[in-house]
């Protein structure tokens, strides 16, 4: 199968993701994208259905970037009233 990309920006983004080591091949990137993006049923009436937080974060450009986000484990703050 041959897939043609007609948008230079999209091709550049794919090349950047592969060169960064986030994906080892175009096939891996496509497999990930197809698994993360749910198939849209044109007959479905739930167009406003919300995705999970995990799916949202996996779509982020920072996914697999090595960025580590930690929650502070300090005592809870008491708001001033």
LOLUM-826266 format. One record per residue (C-alpha): residue number from 1; chain; x, y, z. Coordinates in Angstrom, 1 decimal. Example, Ala and Ser with C-alpha at 12.3 -4.5 7.8 and 13.67 -1.06 7.14 Angstrom:
<sites>
seq->1&mol->A&east->12.3&north->-4.5&up->7.8
seq->2&mol->A&east->13.7&north->-1.1&up->7.1
</sites>
This chain:
<sites>
seq->1&mol->A&east->0.0&north->0.0&up->0.0
seq->2&mol->A&east->1.2&north->3.5&up->-0.8
seq->3&mol->A&east->0.1&north->6.5&up->1.1
seq->4&mol->A&east->0.7&north->10.0&up->-0.2
seq->5&mol->A&east->1.1&north->13.0&up->2.0
seq->6&mol->A&east->0.2&north->16.3&up->0.2
seq->7&mol->A&east->0.8&north->18.6&up->3.1
seq->8&mol->A&east->4.5&north->19.5&up->3.6
seq->9&mol->A&east->3.9&north->20.5&up->7.3
seq->10&mol->A&east->2.4&north->17.1&up->8.0
seq->11&mol->A&east->5.3&north->15.3&up->6.4
seq->12&mol->A&east->7.8&north->17.4&up->8.3
seq->13&mol->A&east->6.0&north->16.7&up->11.6
seq->14&mol->A&east->6.1&north->12.9&up->10.9
seq->15&mol->A&east->9.8&north->13.1&up->10.1
seq->16&mol->A&east->10.5&north->15.1&up->13.3
seq->17&mol->A&east->8.6&north->12.5&up->15.4
seq->18&mol->A&east->10.6&north->9.6&up->13.9
seq->19&mol->A&east->14.0&north->11.5&up->14.1
seq->20&mol->A&east->13.3&north->12.4&up->17.8
seq->21&mol->A&east->13.0&north->8.7&up->18.6
seq->22&mol->A&east->9.4&north->8.9&up->19.7
seq->23&mol->A&east->8.5&north->6.4&up->17.0
seq->24&mol->A&east->10.8&north->4.0&up->15.2
seq->25&mol->A&east->8.8&north->4.0&up->11.9
seq->26&mol->A&east->5.9&north->5.6&up->10.1
seq->27&mol->A&east->4.0&north->2.3&up->10.7
seq->28&mol->A&east->4.4&north->2.6&up->14.5
seq->29&mol->A&east->3.2&north->6.2&up->14.4
seq->30&mol->A&east->0.1&north->5.3&up->12.4
seq->31&mol->A&east->-0.6&north->2.3&up->14.6
seq->32&mol->A&east->-0.5&north->4.6&up->17.7
seq->33&mol->A&east->-2.6&north->7.3&up->16.0
seq->34&mol->A&east->-5.3&north->4.8&up->14.9
seq->35&mol->A&east->-5.4&north->3.2&up->18.4
seq->36&mol->A&east->-5.7&north->6.6&up->20.2
seq->37&mol->A&east->-8.2&north->8.1&up->17.8
seq->38&mol->A&east->-11.5&north->6.3&up->18.1
seq->39&mol->A&east->-13.2&north->5.5&up->14.8
seq->40&mol->A&east->-16.0&north->7.9&up->14.2
seq->41&mol->A&east->-19.4&north->6.3&up->13.5
seq->42&mol->A&east->-21.2&north->8.7&up->11.1
seq->43&mol->A&east->-24.5&north->7.3&up->12.4
seq->44&mol->A&east->-23.7&north->8.0&up->16.0
seq->45&mol->A&east->-25.6&north->10.8&up->17.7
seq->46&mol->A&east->-23.0&north->11.2&up->20.5
seq->47&mol->A&east->-20.9&north->13.8&up->18.8
seq->48&mol->A&east->-20.3&north->15.5&up->22.2
seq->49&mol->A&east->-18.9&north->12.4&up->23.8
seq->50&mol->A&east->-15.8&north->13.3&up->25.8
seq->51&mol->A&east->-12.6&north->11.3&up->25.6
seq->52&mol->A&east->-10.7&north->10.1&up->28.6
seq->53&mol->A&east->-8.0&north->12.1&up->30.3
seq->54&mol->A&east->-5.4&north->9.5&up->29.3
seq->55&mol->A&east->-6.4&north->9.7&up->25.6
seq->56&mol->A&east->-6.2&north->13.5&up->25.8
seq->57&mol->A&east->-2.7&north->13.4&up->27.2
seq->58&mol->A&east->-1.5&north->10.8&up->24.7
seq->59&mol->A&east->-2.5&north->13.1&up->21.9
seq->60&mol->A&east->-0.3&north->15.8&up->23.4
seq->61&mol->A&east->2.8&north->16.8&up->21.4
seq->62&mol->A&east->4.8&north->16.2&up->24.7
seq->63&mol->A&east->3.8&north->12.5&up->24.7
seq->64&mol->A&east->6.9&north->10.4&up->24.9
seq->65&mol->A&east->9.1&north->13.5&up->25.2
seq->66&mol->A&east->10.6&north->12.4&up->28.6
seq->67&mol->A&east->9.0&north->15.3&up->30.4
seq->68&mol->A&east->8.2&north->14.3&up->34.0
seq->69&mol->A&east->5.4&north->16.0&up->35.8
seq->70&mol->A&east->5.0&north->15.4&up->39.5
seq->71&mol->A&east->2.4&north->16.6&up->41.9
seq->72&mol->A&east->3.6&north->18.4&up->45.0
seq->73&mol->A&east->3.2&north->16.3&up->48.1
seq->74&mol->A&east->3.1&north->19.3&up->50.6
seq->75&mol->A&east->0.4&north->19.8&up->53.1
seq->76&mol->A&east->-2.8&north->21.1&up->51.7
seq->77&mol->A&east->-3.1&north->24.9&up->51.7
seq->78&mol->A&east->-5.8&north->26.6&up->53.7
seq->79&mol->A&east->-7.5&north->29.3&up->51.6
seq->80&mol->A&east->-7.7&north->32.7&up->53.1
seq->81&mol->A&east->-11.3&north->33.8&up->53.5
</sites>
